[in-house]
Amino acid sequence: MERASSAGSILIDMELYRTFLVIAETGSFSKAGELVGRTTSAVSMQIKKLENLIGVQVFAREGRTVRLTSEGEALLGYARRILMLNDEAVALFLSPSVEGEVRFGAPSDFGTRFLPTFLSRFARSHPGVNVDVHIDGSPKLLAEMQNRDLDLVLYTARPDSDLAKGGDIVFTEPLVWAGLEGGVAYERDPLPLAVATSGCPWRRAARMALDGMQKPYRISYTSFHSAGQEAALLADLAVAPFPASVVEPPLQILDERHNLPDIGNYHIIMKQRPRAGKAVRAFAEHVEECFREMSLSSTSASSAP
């Protein structure tokens, strides 16, 4: 590593970022060493070098495990983005040129949650591929794939459903009850629900959970898009089943303390048309990688003290 003489800034070796990231994800210098092909002492020296360069401690040692310091947590996001951009730049110039069109389908709620990142990153690494995006409910997307109108679809499914066996699981997270902070909708009897239109796996999972505890409820509001459900929540008119990652103030997660049952997890499934071309396969691999990074990120966040 060396200082850039022109600007007086510090350039950090990509390998230091990679080692830092692996330690953050495994919580262990020895496990990280096995993954990066270095001895534990060599990994420790790399982190010492990184800490000397930036002038802060990024890990706190606790016996045989380590945890990120507040400075390390701040560096984590930068490290991921820097490595991601480096990999995209390498892929752009060294990967075989791929051209064509991908007819891609995703549920409406994915439009703002995942697609902007997925599409922008793929466009940078595969500028010759056009992605035609279709937004609809999961049942409709699967029907369109059956009719060969789509090449690749993402859809949601409950873990114990037949739909969960129909493709590749790329992401899993809990479904939770969401309601307004300080609200009283959850106290009403029967419980008012704001849910998606018929056929939504989240809607079915919520109803099964309530039926399981024999809790009376009624469907008060329905909306094709989660924004419609959220409007009912913000008005304190209902509660709704939402992915845990999207519940942010002024909404809150409701649980057994509010006399509501556990809903369980849901899967995001990816299904690809048989004998799809190179462009479709490249986009599918890209989507899998994006979800893999999200899973690692959420695991690191949940394990942080």
Secondary structure, DSSP 8 states (H G I E B T S, - for coil): --B-TTT--B---HHHHHHHHHHHHHS-HHHHHHHHT--HHHHHHHHHHHHHHHTS--EEEETTEEEE-HHHHHHHHHHHHHHHHHHHHHHHHHS----EEEEEEE-TTHHHHTHHHHHHHHHHH-TTEEEEEEE--HHHHHHHHHTTS-SEEEEEE-TTSGGGGSSEEEEEEEEEEEEETT--GGGSSSEEEEE-STT-HHHHHHHHHHHHTT--EEEEEE-SSHHHHHHHHHTTS-BEEEEGGG--TTEEEE-GGGT----EEEEEEEEE-TT--HHHHHHHHHHHHHHHHHHHHHHHHHH--
